[in-house]
């Protein structure tokens, strides 16, 4: 496997393999994680390429199996090194009988965030021993957007001419129903000095989606916002990132 990073970098190749295997067995599993999980969340470069290829194939309406995936990645030296199609078959065969792919995705996103924090200078320490403390808060609220314009509109018009005069009344009724309910998810992160309690950095991110969207779930929404919030960390202190 292609693993060159130091051992202290957090990753879980077993989870990566279990998730890829679950998707090969049941392609619809991809739809349950694709909103929050991206190829870069995988640690192993080969797994990054496999997940990216699976997403592209599924987006085109192709069934993804070890055979079809191998055909797409015929020239991938990393896949050939670990056995090619045999490796893909082993992923599918080793997939858990009842995989919780959402939990797998959450773990991989969390590990990717931790690797990013280490990359920019933070390191994991035993609880209570760090010089800085990160306070995280997540909020979720639902609201009903207002309709643009009223449900009923009335128009009056008149005209005069050599052959008589007239007046007209028009009534328009909007039958589209009320706008769908929206859910706003907000993530706030504050980094404080443990000894003094002084706030060293604070950032916020928020976005709104329809209540029925998978991203309305706090678990998936938080992962999406955390990725955006730390993309240009530290950025500007107190900055709010709006995700669209």
N, C-alpha and C positions, 0 to 999 in steps of 0.2 A: 504494500500500500504506500501511497505517496504522503508520508508524514515526516516533515523535516523540522517542525517547530519544536521548541523546548518542551519538556514534559510538564512544566508548570502551567502551560497554556491549557485552559479547560476545553475539553471536547469529549464526545462519546461516539466512537465509530460504531458500536453495537446498535445504538439508537438510529444512526444514519442508515445502517444496513437493514434494520427492521422496517423502517419507514419505506425505503425503496422497494423492499421485497413485498410489503403490503400493497403498494401501488401496482406492482407487476401482477399480483394476484387479482386485485380488484381496481381497475383503472379509475372507477368513480371515487375512490379514496382521495385522488388528487384534488377533486373539487372541494373536499372538506378542509384542505390545508393551503391551497394555492393563494388564497387572499392574504395570508400572513407569512407563509414560508417562501423564501426565495433561494436561488441556487447558492448565493454567497453566504447563506446561513450554515451551509455544510462546511465542515473543517477539511475533509479529504478532497483534494482537487478533482480526483476521479469521480467522486460522488457529486460534486458540483456539476460536472459535465453531464453525468447521467441524468440528474434531475432536470437540468436545462433541456436536454434532448427529449425527455419524457413530456415536459410541458409543451414543447414545440409540436411533437407528434399528436398529442391529445387536442391541441388547439386546431389542428388541421383535420380532426375527425378520424384519426388513425387509431386502431387498436394497438396498445403497447404490450408486447410480450418479450421474453428474452430473445426470441428469434428476430422480431422486427426491430428491436432496439439495437441488437448486434449489427444488423444490416446498415442502420443509420450511422453507427460508430465504427464501421469497418476499419477506418484508418487511424483510430485512436490507439496510440502506442501504450498508454497507461492501462487501457482495458485488456489489450493483448498480453501485457505483462502478467496480469493476475489470472489469466485463463480464458479471456474472451467470453463467449457464450456460456461456457461452463460456470463462470463466476456469476453471471446473471441468473442462471438456473438455480444456483445455490442460494442466491438471495431470495428467490421466490419460494423455494422449498423450506427455507428457514424462517419464513414469515410467521409471526404468531397467529394462532387460530382465530383469535378475537382481538385484533389490534386496535388500540385507541390512537388513531393517527393524529388526532388533535393534540393529545398529550405529547406525542412524539415531536410534533411541530413546535409546541410551546417550549419544550426542553431545548431543542436545537436553536430556536431564536434567543432564548435566555443565554445559552452558552456563547452564541455569537456576540451578544451584547457584552458579555464579560470579557471576551477576547479583545473587543474593541477598546474597552476601558483600560485593559492592560497595555494595549498598543500605544495609547496616548499618555501613559505614564502612571496609571493606577495599578495597584497590585492587591491580590486577595490576601487577607490576614485573618488570624483567629478572631472570633467575635469578641469585641470589647478592647482589642489591642491596637486598632488603627488610630491614627492622629486626626482623621476626618470621618465624618458620619454623613451618609446619604439618607435623606428623608424622602420617601416616595408616597404620593397620594394619588388615588385614582377615583374619579367621580363619573357618574353616568346619570343623565337626566333625559326624560322624554318630554316632547312638547308637540303641540298641534299648530302647524304654520297657518297663518291667515290667508284666506283666499285673496288673490289680486282682483279687486273689483267686486261688486255685489253680485248675488245670485240672480237678481232680476234687473234688467235695464229697460228704460222707457224712452222712446224717441217721439217727438212731435214735429210735424212738418206741414207747411201750408203753401198754396200757390194761387195766383190770380191771373186771369187772362181774358181775351176778348170773348171767349166762349163759356165763361163761368168761373167759379172759384171753388177751391176745395181745401180740405184739411185732413191730415192723416195722423194716425196714432200707431206707433209700432212698439211691441213689447218683446223683449228677448229674455229667455230663461236659460241659465247655465245649468245643464243637466250632468255635468262632469263629476259632481260630488265634491266633498271637501278634499283638500290636499292630504296626502298620506302622512301619518304620524312620523316624526323625526326623532332620532336619538343622538344626543351630543355626548361624546366621551372626552374627558379632560384628564391629562396627566401632568403632574407637577413634581419636579425633582429639585431638592434643595441640598446643597453640600455645605456642611458646617464644620468649623474647627471643634474637635471634641473638648479641648481644654477650656476654651473661652466661650464657646457657643456662638461665635461670630459666623454670620453667613458669608461663605466665600463665593458661591455661585448659585444662581437660581434660574431655572428654565421651565417653560410651560408649553404644552402642545394640546391642540384640540381639533376635533373634526366632527361633522354631522352627517349622518346617513339615514336612509329610511329604516324604520323600525324592523322591517323584515329582512334587512341585509345581514349576511353573516358577520360583517364588521361591527354590527350593533352590539355584538357580544363583547363584554368588557375584556375578556381574555385576548381575543383577536385584535380589538381596537387598541389596547395598550401596547401590544407588540409592534403594531404599525407606527404608533406615535413615538415609542422609545427609539425605534430605528431612525425616524426623522429627526428627533431631538438631538441625538448624539452623532448625527451624520457629520456636522461641522463643529462639534464640541471643541472648545467651550463656547464659541460664538460670542454673542453679546449678552452680558449679565442681565437677567430679568426679561429676556426676549421671549415672546410668545410665537410659536410656530403654528400656523394654520395649515392643515393638510387637506388637500382637495383631491 
